[in-house]
Amino acid sequence: MRVVGGKWKSRKINGLFKVSHNHVIRPTTDRVKENIFNILENLGIGNSISGARVLDVFCGTGAMGIESISRGASFCHFIDKSLISRQITLDNVRSLSCEKETQFILKNILEIGTCEHEKADLIFLDPPYQKKIAEESIQKLLKFGWIDENTLIILEKGKNEIFKSKFHLIDKRVYGNTEILFLKF
């Protein structure tokens, strides 16, 4: 895995992950990650990354949040309930010396508490496929003040999973068995 753009372009992250933990965490491929950020930069809604406060939920390796910081986001909260994810993400953050721009919250997103800082401008949501918890996760983040009607949501889900919501679909892409939805309230 690598950072595909921005100030850390081509920097490798998470080198030991594929060997030891691939049965636990399903990272977004570099190709899909690069396409997501290309779409974000060309949505026609202004630069959604520069200066953004980002949430990387079900963060796995932290790759999406790290990519955001590399491309100009001001801060990223990583949220995951997995200790393995925490270790991998924090190792990646330390390797890039971006501790001051990040925070890791070890928590089940469905048990998240009230947000005590600014709302996120951009959220990457990559729940385990087939668990059907994307909608509930977004509703919890909204209820507890982590996001609002201005937040752009990027949802990664299984291609055949049904996702019904009141959100406005801005864009949708399919990569193999993965579907990426760009959503706004």
Buried (B, 14 or more C-beta within 10 A) or exposed (E): BBBBBBEBEEBEBBEEBEEEBEEEBBBBBBEBBBBBBEBBEEBEEEEBBEEBBBBBBBBBBBBBBBBBBBBBBBBBBBBBBBEBBBEBBBBBBEBBEBEEBBEBBEEEBEEBEEBEEEBBBBBBBBBEBEEEBBBEBBEBBBEEBBBEEEBBBBBBBBEEBEBEBEBEEBBEEEBEEBBBBBBBB
